[in-house]
Every structure is written in C-alpha cells, then in structure tokens.
C-alpha cells in the first residue's frame, strides 16, 4: 500500500464531523485514515468513484460508505501532492449527500481538486 496521503477538509465537513456522536467520529476517522493509505479506486485502492449520480455530475469525487452508522464521506484528490480533500461528511441519504458535494463543486469549481483546504487535525475524538 501507498504511504498515507495528507488529509484536508472543507470547513462545513469538519463542522458536521464534530457534530457526530463520539463513537461515530471514531469510526469515521478510522475509515478516512484507512482509505487515505490508498484513496484511488481498485485494484490497488479503496476509492469508490461517484461519476453521475441522480443527474449530478460528480466525476472526480469518491465516497466512503459507513453502512452500520448511516454516514457517507465524499472526497476529492490532489494527485500531484497526494492530498485527500474531505468535502462532505453527512447522513447516508444519497440525494442530500450528493447535493452538498455538487454545491461545493459549484462554489469552488476546479479548485476543489487543489490544495486550498485546511489540514484535518483531529486531536480528540
């Protein structure tokens, strides 16, 4: 597996992460850390590409699903800098989750695939 990618996060996603119950935060963080070792799609990675979802073009975004707790994380990648941008952490309602991702894409444009977000520093779960 590749070395750990640097993890960055959109402010709204960090707020949503901090609102999760402690046990959920631990699970979400563990999943993000696992995927950050190899965030690209199979055969060598964990990434699940989004593409077109419900008429929304989310090509370039990937997801992490947490079935047991009903949470979904959406991220983009900065390939040349090995950065994983966490853009959405939300309930696993596809329409809501993907609307958030699309709104962020419309807000930031192609910059959502660059190094513009804050480091994801979680000291306490």
Buried (B, 14 or more C-beta within 10 A) or exposed (E): EEEEBBBBBBEBBBEBBEEBEEEBBEBBBEBBEEBBEBBBEEEEBBBBEBEEBEEBEBEBBBBBBBEEBEBBBBBBBBEEEBBBBBBBBBEBEEEEBBBBBBBBBEEBEEEBBBEEBEEBEBEEE
